[in-house]
């Protein structure tokens, strides 16, 4: 089976809107619930996810939603933020009944 060339892939990408491509990128970079514990402190993965989300909001003309996600992405990259502990795994925390 022949592999598509870069030109073939590029022309097939032109069939999608910029917003659709950004949404696909966000879906690709989003951390799934199954990967959450493994990647919750992975700075690159978290920054990628937040930056992609910001792009989606910018393309939807929602800069007020994009800005906090960009700030989160920068925080992951400059190490000014860290993942909070998982609420279900904190020591001494009991669920209220």
TIGURO-227932 format. One record per residue (C-alpha): residue in one letter; x negated, y, z. Coordinates in steps of 0.25 Angstrom, whole numbers. Layout:
N
@resn A&u X&v Y&w Z
...
% end
This chain:
97
@resn X&u 0&v 0&w 0
@resn X&u -5&v 14&w -4
@resn X&u -7&v 24&w 7
@resn X&u -2&v 38&w 4
@resn X&u -12&v 48&w 1
@resn X&u -14&v 61&w 9
@resn X&u -7&v 68&w -3
@resn X&u 5&v 59&w -2
@resn X&u 6&v 61&w 13
@resn X&u 6&v 76&w 11
@resn X&u 16&v 76&w 0
@resn X&u 25&v 67&w 9
@resn X&u 23&v 77&w 21
@resn X&u 28&v 88&w 12
@resn X&u 42&v 82&w 12
@resn X&u 43&v 86&w 27
@resn X&u 45&v 100&w 33
@resn X&u 35&v 105&w 42
@resn X&u 44&v 103&w 54
@resn X&u 46&v 89&w 51
@resn X&u 31&v 87&w 50
@resn X&u 29&v 93&w 63
@resn X&u 40&v 85&w 70
@resn X&u 34&v 72&w 64
@resn X&u 21&v 77&w 70
@resn X&u 27&v 79&w 84
@resn X&u 34&v 66&w 83
@resn X&u 20&v 59&w 80
@resn X&u 13&v 67&w 91
@resn X&u 24&v 66&w 102
@resn X&u 20&v 57&w 113
@resn X&u 31&v 46&w 114
@resn X&u 36&v 41&w 128
@resn X&u 28&v 28&w 126
@resn X&u 15&v 36&w 125
@resn X&u 18&v 46&w 135
@resn X&u 10&v 40&w 147
@resn X&u -2&v 37&w 138
@resn X&u -2&v 51&w 131
@resn X&u 3&v 60&w 141
@resn X&u -10&v 66&w 145
@resn X&u -16&v 65&w 131
@resn X&u -19&v 79&w 128
@resn X&u -20&v 78&w 113
@resn X&u -7&v 70&w 112
@resn X&u 0&v 80&w 121
@resn X&u -5&v 92&w 113
@resn X&u -2&v 86&w 100
@resn X&u 12&v 83&w 104
@resn X&u 14&v 97&w 110
@resn X&u 8&v 104&w 98
@resn X&u 17&v 96&w 88
@resn X&u 29&v 100&w 96
@resn X&u 25&v 114&w 95
@resn X&u 24&v 114&w 80
@resn X&u 38&v 108&w 79
@resn X&u 44&v 119&w 88
@resn X&u 36&v 130&w 80
@resn X&u 42&v 124&w 67
@resn X&u 55&v 125&w 73
@resn X&u 53&v 139&w 76
@resn X&u 53&v 137&w 91
@resn X&u 40&v 143&w 96
@resn X&u 46&v 144&w 110
@resn X&u 46&v 128&w 110
@resn X&u 32&v 127&w 103
@resn X&u 24&v 136&w 112
@resn X&u 25&v 127&w 125
@resn X&u 21&v 115&w 117
@resn X&u 9&v 122&w 111
@resn X&u 5&v 127&w 125
@resn X&u 7&v 112&w 129
@resn X&u -2&v 107&w 118
@resn X&u -13&v 118&w 122
@resn X&u -12&v 113&w 136
@resn X&u -14&v 99&w 132
@resn X&u -26&v 103&w 124
@resn X&u -33&v 113&w 134
@resn X&u -30&v 103&w 146
@resn X&u -22&v 114&w 153
@resn X&u -10&v 104&w 155
@resn X&u -9&v 89&w 158
@resn X&u 2&v 79&w 158
@resn X&u 10&v 79&w 171
@resn X&u 11&v 65&w 178
@resn X&u 22&v 56&w 173
@resn X&u 34&v 59&w 183
@resn X&u 37&v 44&w 183
@resn X&u 23&v 40&w 188
@resn X&u 20&v 51&w 198
@resn X&u 16&v 45&w 212
@resn X&u 26&v 48&w 223
@resn X&u 37&v 53&w 213
@resn X&u 50&v 46&w 215
@resn X&u 62&v 48&w 206
@resn X&u 74&v 55&w 213
@resn X&u 86&v 46&w 214
% end
